[in-house]
Amino acid sequence: MGILEDQQARIDQLGGIGCGRKRKEDARFIQGKGNYVDDVKLPGMLHADFVRSPYGHARIKSIDTSKALALPGVRAVLTAKDLAPLKLHWMPTLAGDVQAVLADEKVGFQYQEVAFVVADDRYIAADAVDLVKVEYEELPSITDPFHSMDPDAPVIRPDLDGKDTGAHGKRKHYNHIFTWEVGDKAETDRVFETAPVTVKEQIWYPRNHGMPLETCGSVASFDKVNGELKVWVTSQAPHVVRTVVSLLSGLDESKVHVVAPDIGGGFGVKVGVYPGYVCSIVASIVLGKPVKWIEDRVEHLAATAFGRDYHMTGELAADADGRIQAARFYVLADHGAFDSCADPTKWPAGFFNICTGSYDIKAAHVTVDGVYTNKTPGGVSYRCSFRVTEGSYVIERMIDVLAQKMGLDKAEIRLRNFIKPEQFPYQSALGWEYDSGSYEAGLRKVMEVCDYAALRREQEEKRKRGELMGIGLSTFTEIVGAGPTKICDILGVGMFDSCEIRIHPTGSAIARFGTKDQGQSHRTTYAQILATEVGIPSESIMIEEGDTDTAPYGLGTYGSRSTPTAGAAAARAGRKIRAKAQKIAAHLLEVAEDDLEWDIDRFVVKGVPDQAKTMKEIAWAAYNRTPPGLEPGLEAVEYYDPPNMTYPSGAYLCVVDIDRHTGEVKVRRFYALDDCGTRINPMVIDGQIHGGLTEAFAVAMGQELPYDKAGNLLGASLLDYFVPTAVETPRYETDFTVTPSPHHPIGAKGVGESPHVGGVSAFSNAVIDAFAHAGVTHLNMPYKSSTVWKTIHTLNLDQRA
C-alpha cells in the first residue's frame, strides 16, 4: 500500500470531520429504545396533574379542594396559598420578569395552572382535577396586542401596579413590558426623507408552537436523609435548570442533581422552567415521595411556550437602481400574560436586529415594543436563534416588495444588494460583525442549477393561461452560536460551553459536554470532531450530555449553538490532549518535540515516517511510561467563550403551483443551498436541513394558535394544529457552498436552524409571487387552501379561463 492509500485508509477508519457516516443515535431511536422522562419509574412514585383555567382572564374568588382530597388515592392538592409561605408561588423568568407558578388571585390566560393535584396514579389525579371547585369572576380579555395599551385596557398584571420600570427600562403603560431600540434613527430617517424609492408593508408572523414529539414533564425525588434533590426533566439546558432550582429552593446547588435524558425534540420549547417542574419538586419535598408530572398534548400546545406572534412594519429606502440605502423596522411583540421569553438577558427582542439580512445596508433602525396580552406566555425561538426567523422573514419579504414596486426581478435586486466577499468581516448597521460569506456565489449556483430564467418564462406563459405559479427566493443570513459572554448571558451566567475528554489506557475515550442533544446527532458529530483532533476512531469515543453530576457546566442546546460553542470546545480540548500526547511521543521515540509532526492518528519523526507512535500507543504510555515530571493520564477540560457569533447563510428556491378553483398549494420543487462553514457530517447536515424545511413548510402552510376576543385558544389539539406527514411534505434538494468561519477552531458555523429560518421566507415568497401580477404584495401566513382561495376569489382569478 502506498503512502496516500495508507493515509486515506486511516482517515476512513477515524470517521472524522467530513465523513458522511451514519448516526450513532439511530439504533436506539429506530428501535424505540430511547429513555424519556415518562420512562422513569421509581419506588413509591406519585403522579400529578393540573387544574387549569377555562378562562382567558378571571379573578379567582375561591378554590375548594375538599372533594378532591376526599378521593381515595389523592395525596395533596397544592394552590398558590400553599406555595406562598415557601415564597414559591411566583418564579423568575429567563426574561427578567416573574411568573405565577400557580395562579395567585387571578388567571391571565386560558389553561393557566391553578392547582396541582398529586395522587397514587395519573388516572386518580385526572379524576381529582375535576373535583376541585374553582369559583371564577370572568374579566374582560385582551388578545389583540394593538389594543393592549389602550387607555381603558384591562390590567393584565396587577402585581406590577405602580412599577413604571421593568427589566429592560421604562414602561409606558401598565400592559407595556419594554421598548428596545437599536441603530441610528436620525441617519435612517434622513435617508428616508430624500430617497427616490421607498416601500412600506405590514407583516404579521402568527403565533405557533414547536410541537416536539415529547411533551414537557419532570420527575422529582427528594432524599430527606441526605438533603439531596434529583430531578429528571425535559430540558434543553439542564445546568440552567439546576441553577434556577437552587435559587428557588434554597438548596445548595451541589445537592441538586438534574438529568435530561432523551427529550424527544426541543425546538426552543424546552429551554425555560415551567410550573410543573417547580410543583413536582415542592410536592416531592413535602410528601417525601418521588412525584411525576407529564403534560398531555392539549396542555403542551396550550400552556407551554409559543413561538413568533410578531406584528412587524418593514420599510426600505432605495436609489433609482434598486440599491437599498436604509431600512426601518417597527415591531409590536405579543408576549402573553408573562414575559417568559427565552432570550439572553441583554436582548429583550432576541437577535431580531439581524433583520438587515445578507444585504449591504448602510443605515438602519429597529424599535420593538413588547406588550402583555391574555395569551399563553413564552416567546421562544422556535427552531431559530432568538427571533432570527422573524428578522429574516421581514427583510426577505421587504426585498420582494421593493422588487415588485420597481419592476425588477427578485433575484436581480438581491444580487445588486448583497454584501460582497471582500467586505468581510462586515459590520452591519445594527451592530453585528458578520464573520464570512459568499452570498452571490450561492444564489447564482441555485439559479444555474434550477434554470431560473426558464422558470420565469414558464411562469409568464402560465399567467397568460390564467394559471397560478409562484417562484420564491430566500437568501438569508442567520446569527448563531450564542455566545460571547461579553454580550450574552442567561440570569447572569455567561453563554460559554464546555467539553471534558478523558482518553483511556487502551485508546478509547469518553467526552462530556454542557450541551443537550434533542435529535441533532451530538453523539455522532462531536465524536467526529474529536476523532480528527486526537486520532482516535469516532466509534471508540463515547459522548455524554444532560447529567449535571457528570457533565461540565454549560448553557445547553438551542439557537444552533452546539457546534459553534461546544464543538469548538471539543476541538480545543482535543488539541490540549494532542499537545500532551506529543510530549509523551517524543519521550517514547527519544526525540525532541519539535522533531515530530502530526499525521492523522499518530506522531511521526519528520523525514522518517517509519518512526511513529499511534495515539493508541501513546494512550497506554500516558498511564504507564510518562516522561519524568509529567503527570500520568490523558485528560483535558475546555470552557469555550466564543469571540463572536457565527453567521451561516443560504439561498433557497421554491416553486409552487396553486389550484385556482380550490386554493390548494402544491410545492413542485424546493432547492436549498446552505453555507454552514466546515461540514462535519454531510448526512447529518442533510437530515437537519430536511427536518428544518419540514417545520418551515408546516409554519407557512398551516401552523397557527389563534385566540378569540374572550381569550379562548381555538385549536389546541392535533385535530386543528397542522403537523405535516410524509404525504404532505415536499421533496427537498440540497446543495452547499463553504466559507469557513475564520474565528471558529474548525471553521464550523452551525446548520440545524438555518433551513427553518430561510425556509419559511421561501415558501411564503413563492405563494405571494403567484399573485404578484395582480398587485398583491402581502398575504398573511399560514397559507391554508381556504385562505388562498379567498384571495383568488377576491381578485377574480378563479374566473379566468
C-alpha positions in Angstrom: 0.0 0.0 0.0 1.4 3.4 -1.0 1.6 6.4 1.4 -1.5 8.1 0.1 -3.5 4.9 0.2 -2.4 4.3 3.7 -3.3 7.8 4.8 -6.8 7.5 3.2 -7.4 4.2 4.9 -6.5 5.7 8.3 -8.8 8.7 7.6 -11.6 6.3 6.7 -11.0 4.4 9.9 -11.2 7.5 12.0 -14.5 8.6 10.6 -13.7 12.2 11.5 -14.7 15.6 10.1 -16.1 15.4 6.6 -17.1 11.8 6.8 -20.7 11.0 5.9 -21.2 8.3 8.4 -24.5 7.0 9.9 -25.6 8.4 13.2 -24.7 6.6 16.4 -28.1 7.5 17.7 -30.2 5.7 15.1 -30.1 2.2 16.6 -31.9 3.1 19.8 -34.3 5.6 18.3 -35.4 3.5 15.4 -35.9 0.5 17.7 -37.9 2.6 20.2 -35.3 2.2 22.9 -34.8 5.8 23.9 -35.1 6.7 27.5 -37.5 9.5 28.2 -38.7 11.3 31.3 -42.0 9.4 31.2 -40.0 6.1 31.2 -38.6 7.0 34.7 -40.2 4.7 37.3 -39.2 4.9 41.0 -40.5 3.0 44.0 -43.5 4.8 45.6 -43.7 7.3 42.8 -46.8 9.6 42.8 -48.4 11.2 39.8 -49.6 14.8 39.3 -52.0 16.8 37.2 -53.0 20.4 36.9 -56.3 22.2 37.4 -56.3 24.7 34.6 -58.3 27.9 34.0 -61.1 27.7 31.4 -61.0 31.5 31.1 -58.5 33.8 29.4 -58.8 36.4 32.2 -60.6 36.0 35.5 -60.5 36.7 39.2 -60.3 33.6 41.5 -62.9 34.1 44.2 -62.4 30.7 45.9 -60.8 27.3 45.5 -62.5 24.3 47.2 -60.2 21.2 47.3 -62.2 19.2 49.8 -63.9 16.8 47.4 -60.6 16.1 45.6 -58.8 15.4 48.8 -61.5 13.0 49.9 -61.0 10.9 46.8 -59.1 7.7 47.7 -55.5 7.8 46.4 -55.2 11.6 46.4 -52.2 12.7 48.5 -52.3 16.5 48.1 -53.7 19.5 46.3 -51.4 22.5 46.1 -52.6 26.0 45.4 -50.8 29.4 45.5 -51.7 29.8 49.2 -49.7 26.6 49.9 -46.7 27.8 47.9 -46.7 31.4 49.3 -45.2 30.5 52.7 -42.3 28.9 50.8 -42.0 32.0 48.6 -42.5 29.7 45.6 -45.9 30.9 44.3 -44.0 33.2 41.9 -40.8 32.3 40.0 -38.3 34.3 38.0 -38.4 34.0 34.2 -35.4 33.9 31.9 -36.5 37.3 30.6 -36.2 39.1 33.9 -40.0 39.1 34.7 -41.8 36.9 37.3 -44.4 34.4 36.6 -47.1 32.8 38.8 -46.3 29.2 39.5 -49.9 28.7 40.5 -52.5 31.4 39.7 -52.4 33.9 42.6 -55.8 35.5 43.0 -56.4 35.8 39.2 -55.6 34.0 35.9 -54.1 35.7 32.9 -54.5 33.1 30.2 -56.7 30.1 29.3 -55.1 26.9 30.6 -53.1 28.7 33.3 -52.1 26.4 36.2 -54.5 27.0 39.2 -53.9 23.9 41.4 -51.6 20.9 41.4 -53.1 17.5 42.3 -50.9 14.7 43.5 -52.2 11.1 43.6 -51.2 7.5 43.6 -51.6 7.2 39.8 -52.2 9.6 36.9 -55.8 8.4 36.4 -56.8 9.2 40.0 -55.0 12.6 39.7 -57.0 13.3 36.5 -60.3 12.4 38.3 -59.4 14.6 41.2 -58.8 17.6 38.9 -62.5 17.5 38.0 -63.4 17.5 41.7 -61.5 20.8 42.5 -64.2 23.5 42.5 -62.9 26.9 41.5 -65.2 29.9 41.5 -64.2 32.5 38.9 -65.3 36.0 38.1 -64.6 36.5 34.4 -62.8 39.7 33.4 -62.5 41.4 30.0 -59.7 39.9 28.0 -57.2 41.5 25.6 -55.9 39.2 22.8 -55.2 41.9 20.2 -51.8 43.5 21.0 -52.8 46.7 19.2 -55.3 47.4 21.9 -53.2 46.2 24.9 -52.1 49.7 25.6 -55.4 51.5 25.1 -56.2 53.9 28.0 -59.1 51.7 29.2 -57.4 48.3 28.5 -57.9 45.7 31.3 -55.0 45.4 33.7 -53.3 42.1 33.0 -50.6 42.3 35.7 -51.9 43.9 38.9 -48.7 42.6 40.6 -46.8 45.2 38.7 -49.1 48.1 39.8 -47.1 51.2 40.4 -43.9 49.9 38.7 -43.0 52.1 35.8 -39.8 50.3 35.0 -39.1 46.7 34.1 -36.1 44.5 33.4 -35.3 46.5 30.2 -36.1 50.1 31.2 -39.1 52.4 31.3 -42.7 51.1 30.8 -45.1 53.5 29.2 -48.4 51.6 30.1 -49.4 49.1 32.7 -49.6 46.4 29.9 -46.2 47.5 28.4 -43.1 45.4 29.0 -40.3 47.1 27.2 -39.2 49.3 24.3 -36.0 48.2 22.6 -34.2 50.3 20.0 -31.1 49.7 18.0 -29.5 51.5 15.1 -29.1 55.2 14.1 -32.6 56.6 14.0 -31.6 60.1 12.9 -29.5 59.0 10.0 -32.1 56.4 8.9 -34.9 59.0 9.0 -32.7 61.4 7.0 -32.1 58.8 4.2 -35.8 58.1 4.0 -36.7 61.7 3.6 -34.6 62.0 0.4 -34.7 58.5 -1.1 -36.1 58.2 -4.6 -37.9 55.0 -3.8 -39.5 53.8 -0.5 -41.7 50.9 0.3 -43.7 50.0 3.5 -45.5 46.9 4.4 -47.4 45.5 7.5 -46.2 41.9 8.1 -47.6 39.6 10.7 -45.8 36.4 11.8 -48.6 34.4 13.5 -48.3 32.7 16.9 -47.3 29.0 16.6 -45.7 26.2 18.5 -42.6 24.0 18.1 -44.6 20.8 18.7 -41.8 18.3 19.7 -42.6 14.6 19.7 -42.5 14.5 23.5 -44.4 16.9 25.7 -42.8 18.5 28.8 -42.5 16.7 32.1 -40.5 16.1 35.2 -39.8 13.6 37.9 -38.6 15.0 41.2 -37.2 12.9 44.0 -36.1 14.4 47.3 -33.8 12.4 49.6 -34.7 13.8 53.1 -31.8 11.9 54.7 -29.1 13.5 52.7 -30.9 16.6 51.8 -30.4 15.9 48.1 -32.8 16.5 45.2 -32.7 14.6 41.9 -34.9 15.8 39.0 -35.4 14.2 35.6 -36.7 16.9 33.3 -37.4 17.6 29.6 -34.8 20.4 29.4 -32.6 21.7 26.6 -30.4 23.4 29.3 -30.2 21.2 32.4 -27.4 23.2 34.1 -29.6 26.3 33.9 -32.5 24.4 35.5 -30.2 23.3 38.3 -29.2 26.8 39.0 -32.8 28.1 38.9 -33.9 25.2 41.2 -31.1 26.0 43.7 -32.1 29.7 43.7 -35.8 28.9 44.2 -35.5 26.2 46.7 -32.5 27.4 48.8 -30.8 24.1 48.4 -27.1 24.1 47.7 -26.5 23.7 44.0 -24.2 20.8 44.9 -27.2 19.0 46.3 -29.3 19.4 43.2 -28.9 16.8 40.5 -30.7 17.4 37.2 -30.9 14.8 34.5 -32.2 15.5 31.0 -32.5 12.1 29.2 -33.8 11.7 25.7 -36.3 14.6 25.4 -38.0 13.9 22.1 -37.2 17.2 20.4 -36.9 20.7 21.8 -37.1 23.5 19.2 -36.9 26.1 22.0 -40.0 24.9 23.8 -37.9 23.1 26.5 -35.5 25.9 27.3 -37.4 27.6 30.1 -38.6 26.4 33.5 -42.3 25.5 33.8 -44.7 25.5 36.8 -44.9 21.7 36.5 -41.2 21.4 37.3 -41.5 23.6 40.4 -44.6 22.0 41.7 -43.3 18.4 41.3 -40.2 19.4 43.3 -42.3 21.1 46.1 -44.6 18.1 46.2 -41.7 15.7 46.5 -40.1 17.7 49.3 -43.4 18.0 51.2 -44.6 14.4 50.7 -41.2 12.6 50.8 -42.0 10.7 47.7 -41.0 10.9 44.0 -43.5 12.9 42.0 -44.0 12.7 38.2 -45.8 15.3 36.1 -46.3 14.7 32.4 -48.3 17.0 30.1 -50.9 15.7 27.7 -50.8 17.0 24.1 -53.5 19.7 24.6 -51.7 21.1 27.7 -48.5 21.2 25.7 -49.9 23.2 22.9 -52.0 25.4 25.1 -49.7 26.2 28.1 -46.0 25.8 27.1 -44.0 28.4 25.3 -45.3 29.7 22.0 -43.2 31.0 19.1 -43.4 34.2 17.0 -46.5 36.4 17.3 -44.6 39.4 15.9 -46.5 42.2 14.2 -43.9 43.9 12.0 -43.8 47.1 9.9 -41.0 47.0 7.4 -39.7 49.9 5.4 -36.9 50.1 2.8 -35.4 53.2 1.1 -33.6 52.7 -2.2 -32.0 54.6 -5.0 -33.3 54.6 -8.6 -31.3 51.4 -9.4 -32.8 49.4 -6.5 -29.8 49.6 -4.2 -31.0 49.8 -0.6 -29.9 52.9 1.3 -31.7 52.4 4.6 -34.1 50.1 6.4 -36.6 50.8 9.2 -38.5 48.3 11.2 -41.1 48.5 14.0 -42.4 45.5 15.9 -45.2 45.0 18.3 -44.3 41.9 20.2 -47.1 39.9 21.8 -45.6 38.2 24.9 -48.7 36.8 26.5 -49.5 37.2 30.2 -45.9 37.0 31.5 -42.7 37.8 29.8 -41.0 34.4 29.9 -39.2 34.7 26.6 -36.0 32.6 26.4 -33.6 35.3 25.3 -30.2 36.4 26.5 -30.5 38.9 29.3 -29.5 42.0 27.3 -31.7 41.1 24.3 -35.4 41.5 25.1 -36.2 41.1 21.4 -33.5 38.5 20.8 -31.3 38.9 17.8 -34.1 40.4 15.7 -31.6 43.1 14.6 -30.1 40.6 12.2 -33.0 41.9 10.1 -30.7 43.6 7.5 -30.0 40.1 6.3 -27.5 39.4 3.6 -27.6 43.0 2.3 -25.2 45.9 2.4 -27.5 48.4 4.1 -25.7 51.5 5.4 -28.4 52.9 7.7 -31.0 51.1 9.8 -33.1 51.4 12.9 -35.3 49.0 14.8 -37.9 49.6 17.5 -39.6 46.7 19.3 -42.4 47.2 21.9 -43.2 44.2 24.0 -46.7 44.0 25.5 -48.8 41.8 27.8 -51.9 40.1 26.5 -54.3 37.4 27.8 -52.4 34.6 26.0 -50.0 31.9 27.0 -46.6 33.3 27.9 -43.3 32.2 26.3 -42.0 33.6 23.1 -39.3 31.0 22.5 -37.3 31.0 19.3 -39.0 28.1 17.5 -36.0 26.5 15.7 -34.1 29.7 15.3 -31.6 31.7 17.3 -33.6 34.2 19.4 -36.1 35.8 17.0 -33.8 35.5 13.9 -36.6 33.9 11.9 -38.8 36.9 12.4 -35.9 39.2 11.4 -35.0 37.2 8.4 -38.7 36.9 7.3 -39.3 40.6 7.4 -36.3 41.5 5.3 -36.9 38.7 2.8 -40.5 39.8 2.3 -39.5 43.5 2.0 -36.9 42.7 -0.6 -39.6 41.2 -2.7 -41.9 44.2 -2.1 -39.2 46.6 -3.3 -38.5 44.5 -6.4 -42.2 44.4 -7.2 -42.6 48.2 -6.9 -39.5 48.9 -9.0 -40.3 46.2 -11.7 -37.1 44.4 -11.0 -36.6 40.7 -10.9 -36.4 39.4 -7.3 -33.1 37.6 -8.0 -31.6 40.7 -9.6 -32.4 43.0 -6.7 -30.7 40.6 -4.3 -27.6 40.4 -6.5 -27.4 44.2 -6.5 -27.6 44.5 -2.7 -25.5 41.5 -1.4 -22.6 42.1 1.0 -19.5 41.2 -1.1 -16.9 38.6 -0.1 -14.2 41.3 0.2 -16.3 43.2 2.7 -16.0 40.5 5.4 -15.7 40.8 8.3 -18.7 43.0 7.7 -20.0 45.5 10.3 -23.8 45.7 10.0 -25.7 48.9 10.6 -27.4 47.2 13.5 -24.3 46.2 15.4 -23.3 42.7 14.2 -19.9 41.7 12.8 -20.5 39.1 10.1 -17.6 36.6 10.0 -17.7 35.3 6.4 -19.9 34.6 3.5 -20.2 34.4 -0.3 -23.9 35.3 -1.0 -23.7 36.0 -4.7 -22.0 32.7 -5.5 -24.7 30.8 -3.6 -27.6 32.4 -5.4 -26.0 32.1 -8.8 -25.4 28.4 -8.2 -29.1 28.0 -7.3 -30.2 30.0 -10.3 -28.0 27.9 -12.7 -28.9 24.5 -11.3 -32.7 25.3 -11.3 -32.6 27.2 -14.6 -34.2 30.3 -13.0 -34.6 32.0 -16.3 -36.6 29.1 -17.7 -38.8 29.1 -14.6 -39.7 32.8 -15.1 -40.5 32.1 -18.8 -42.8 29.2 -17.8 -44.5 31.4 -15.2 -45.2 34.1 -17.7 -46.7 31.6 -20.1 -48.9 30.1 -17.3 -50.1 33.5 -16.3 -51.4 34.1 -19.8 -53.5 31.0 -19.4 -54.8 32.0 -16.0 -52.7 29.5 -14.1 -51.1 30.4 -10.8 -47.4 29.6 -10.4 -45.1 31.2 -7.8 -41.3 31.3 -7.5 -40.0 32.1 -4.1 -36.4 33.1 -3.2 -34.8 33.4 0.2 -31.2 34.5 0.5 -30.8 34.6 4.3 -28.1 35.1 6.9 -28.6 33.7 10.3 -26.8 34.5 13.5 -26.0 31.6 15.8 -23.5 30.4 18.4 -24.7 32.4 21.4 -22.5 33.4 22.6 -19.7 35.6 23.8 -20.2 36.3 27.5 -19.4 40.0 26.9 -22.8 40.3 25.3 -24.7 37.1 26.1 -25.8 35.6 29.4 -28.9 34.0 31.0 -29.6 35.1 34.5 -26.1 36.4 34.7 -24.5 33.1 33.6 -22.3 33.6 30.6 -23.2 31.6 27.5 -20.0 29.8 27.1 -19.9 26.0 26.6 -17.7 23.1 27.6 -16.1 19.8 26.8 -14.3 17.4 29.1 -12.4 14.5 27.5 -10.6 11.5 29.0 -8.6 9.0 27.0 -8.5 5.6 28.5 -5.3 3.5 28.6 -6.5 1.2 25.8 -7.1 4.0 23.4 -10.8 4.6 23.6 -12.3 7.8 25.1 -15.2 9.4 26.8 -16.2 13.1 26.4 -18.8 15.0 28.3 -20.5 18.3 27.2 -22.6 21.1 28.7 -25.0 21.0 25.7 -28.0 18.7 25.3 -28.9 16.7 22.3 -32.6 16.6 21.2 -32.0 14.9 17.9 -29.1 16.9 16.5 -26.7 13.9 16.4 -24.3 15.1 19.0 -23.0 11.6 19.8 -22.0 11.3 16.1 -20.7 14.8 15.3 -18.8 15.5 18.5 -17.1 12.2 18.2 -16.1 13.1 14.6 -14.6 16.4 15.7 -12.6 14.7 18.4 -11.6 11.8 16.1 -9.9 14.3 13.8 -8.3 16.2 16.6 -7.0 13.3 18.7 -6.6 10.5 16.2 -8.9 8.0 17.9 -11.7 6.4 15.7 -15.1 8.2 16.3 -16.6 4.7 17.0 -14.3 4.5 20.1 -15.4 7.8 21.5 -18.4 7.9 23.9 -20.3 11.1 24.2 -22.3 12.0 27.3 -24.6 15.0 28.0 -27.6 16.0 30.1 -26.4 14.9 33.6 -25.4 17.8 35.8 -23.5 15.5 38.1 -21.1 14.4 35.4 -21.2 17.0 32.6 -19.1 20.2 32.9 -21.3 23.3 33.3 -22.8 24.5 30.0 -25.7 26.6 28.8 -27.4 23.9 26.8 -28.6 23.5 23.2 -30.8 26.0 21.4 -30.1 28.7 18.8 -27.8 26.3 16.8 -25.1 26.9 19.4 -23.9 23.3 19.8 -21.3 23.2 17.1 -20.2 26.9 17.4 -19.7 26.6 21.1 -19.4 23.0 22.4 -18.0 21.8 19.0 -15.3 24.5 19.4 -14.7 23.4 23.0 -14.3 19.8 21.7 -11.7 20.9 19.2 -9.7 22.9 21.7 -9.9 20.2 24.3 -8.6 17.7 21.7 -5.7 20.0 20.9 -4.8 20.0 24.6 -4.8 16.2 24.6 -2.6 16.2 21.4 -0.1 18.7 22.9 0.4 16.4 25.9 0.5 13.3 23.6 3.3 15.0 21.6 5.4 15.2 24.8 4.8 11.5 25.5 5.5 10.5 21.9 8.8 12.5 21.9 9.8 10.6 25.1 9.0 7.2 23.6 10.8 8.0 20.3 13.7 9.7 22.1 13.5 12.8 20.0 12.7 16.5 20.7 9.0 17.5 20.5 9.8 19.8 17.6 11.1 16.8 15.6 7.6 15.4 15.5 4.7 16.1 13.2 1.1 15.1 13.4 -0.1 12.6 10.8 -3.9 11.8 11.1 -3.7 9.4 14.0 -0.1 9.4 15.1 3.1 11.4 15.6 5.9 10.7 13.2 9.5 11.8 13.2 10.0 14.4 10.5 11.5 12.9 7.4 11.4 9.4 9.0 7.8 8.2 8.6 8.6 4.7 9.8 9.4 6.1 13.2 6.0 6.9 14.7 3.7 6.4 17.7 0.0 6.0 17.3 -2.5 7.6 19.7 -3.4 4.2 20.9 0.2 3.5 21.9 0.5 7.0 23.4 -2.6 6.5 25.4 -1.1 3.3 27.0 2.1 5.1 27.7 0.2 8.0 29.3 -0.7 5.7 32.2 2.5 3.6 32.2 5.5 5.4 30.7 5.2 9.1 31.1 8.3 11.3 30.9 9.8 12.4 34.2 7.9 15.4 35.6 4.8 14.8 33.6 1.7 13.6 35.5 0.1 10.4 34.3 -3.2 10.4 32.3 -4.5 12.0 29.2 -7.4 14.3 30.0 -8.5 17.8 29.2 -11.2 20.3 30.0 -12.2 23.3 27.9 -14.6 26.1 28.6 -15.0 27.9 25.3 -16.2 31.5 25.3 -16.5 32.4 21.6 -15.1 35.8 20.4 -18.1 36.3 18.1 -21.2 34.7 16.8 -21.2 32.7 13.6 -23.2 33.5 10.5 -24.4 30.6 8.4 -26.3 31.6 5.3 -28.2 30.1 2.4 -30.0 30.6 -0.9 -33.3 28.8 -1.3 -35.7 28.5 -4.3 -39.3 27.3 -4.0 -41.7 26.7 -6.9 -45.4 26.3 -6.2 -48.5 25.7 -8.3 -51.8 26.8 -6.9 -55.2 25.4 -8.0 -57.3 28.5 -8.7 -60.5 26.5 -8.0 -59.6 25.2 -4.6 -56.7 27.3 -3.4 -54.6 24.2 -2.8 -50.9 25.0 -2.8 -48.6 22.3 -4.3 -44.8 22.6 -3.8 -43.3 21.4 -7.0 -39.7 22.0 -6.2 -37.6 23.1 -3.3 -33.9 23.7 -3.7 -31.9 24.5 -0.6 -28.3 25.6 -0.7 -26.7 26.2 2.7 -23.3 27.5 3.8 -22.6 26.3 7.3 -18.8 26.6 7.1 -16.9 23.4 7.6 -19.1 20.4 7.1 -18.7 17.8 9.8 -21.0 15.1 8.6 -22.9 15.6 5.2 -25.5 13.0 6.1 -26.4 14.7 9.4 -26.4 18.1 7.7 -28.9 16.8 5.1 -31.1 15.4 7.8 -31.1 18.6 9.7 -32.0 20.5 6.6 -34.8 18.2 5.7 -36.2 18.5 9.3 -35.9 22.2 9.4 -37.6 22.7 6.0 -40.4 20.4 7.0 -41.1 22.6 10.0 -40.8 25.7 7.8 -43.4 24.1 5.5 -45.6 23.5 8.4 -45.4 27.1 9.7 -46.0 28.6 6.2 -48.9 26.3 5.3 -50.9 25.7 8.4 -49.5 26.2 11.9 -51.2 28.8 13.9 -52.5 29.2 17.5 -55.4 31.7 17.1 -57.4 33.2 20.0 -60.9 34.8 20.1 -61.6 38.1 21.8 -62.5 36.3 25.1 -59.1 34.7 25.3 -60.2 31.3 24.2 -57.5 29.3 22.3 -59.0 28.0 19.1 -57.5 24.7 18.1 -55.3 23.3 20.9 -55.2 19.8 19.6 -53.7 17.8 16.7 -57.2 17.8 15.1 -56.6 21.5 14.4 -52.9 22.1 14.6 -51.0 21.2 11.4 -48.2 18.7 11.7 -47.2 17.5 8.2 -46.8 13.8 7.5 -44.8 12.2 4.7 -47.9 12.7 2.5 -47.9 16.5 2.6 -44.1 17.1 3.0 -42.4 18.2 -0.2 -39.3 16.6 -1.7 -36.2 18.6 -1.0 -33.0 19.0 -3.0 -29.9 20.1 -1.0 -26.7 21.8 -2.1 -23.9 23.8 -0.4 -21.1 26.3 -0.6 -18.4 26.5 2.1 -17.0 29.7 3.6 -15.4 28.7 6.9 -15.8 30.9 10.0 -12.4 32.5 10.5 -12.6 32.6 14.3 -14.0 29.1 14.9 -11.4 26.4 15.7 -12.6 24.2 12.9 -14.4 26.8 10.8 -17.9 25.5 11.5 -20.9 27.8 11.8 -23.9 25.6 12.7 -26.8 24.5 10.4 -29.7 23.0 12.4 -31.9 26.1 12.4 -30.9 27.6 9.0 -33.5 25.7 7.0 -36.3 26.9 9.2 -35.1 30.5 9.1 -34.7 30.5 5.3 -37.4 28.0 4.5 -40.4 30.0 5.8 -39.5 33.0 3.7 -39.0 30.9 0.6 -42.4 29.2 0.9 -44.1 32.5 1.7 -42.4 34.4 -1.1 -43.4 31.6 -3.6 -47.1 31.8 -2.6 -47.2 35.6 -2.8 -45.3 35.6 -6.0 -48.1 33.6 -7.6 -50.3 36.7 -7.1 -47.7 39.4 -7.8 -49.0 40.0 -11.3 -52.3 41.0 -9.7 -50.6 43.6 -7.5 -50.5 41.6 -4.3 -47.5 42.4 -2.0 -48.5 40.6 1.1 -50.7 37.7 2.4 -50.7 36.6 6.0 -49.5 33.1 6.8 -50.5 30.3 7.2 -51.4 29.6 3.5 -54.3 27.2 4.1 -56.3 26.4 1.0 -59.3 28.2 2.4 -57.2 31.4 2.9 -55.6 31.2 -0.5 -58.9 30.6 -2.2 -60.4 33.7 -0.6 -57.5 35.7 -2.2 -58.1 34.1 -5.6 -61.9 34.8 -5.4 -61.3 38.4 -4.2 -59.0 39.0 -7.2 -61.4 37.2 -9.6 -58.6 34.9 -10.6 -60.9 31.9 -10.3 -62.9 33.3 -13.2 -60.0 33.3 -15.7 -60.1 30.7 -18.5 
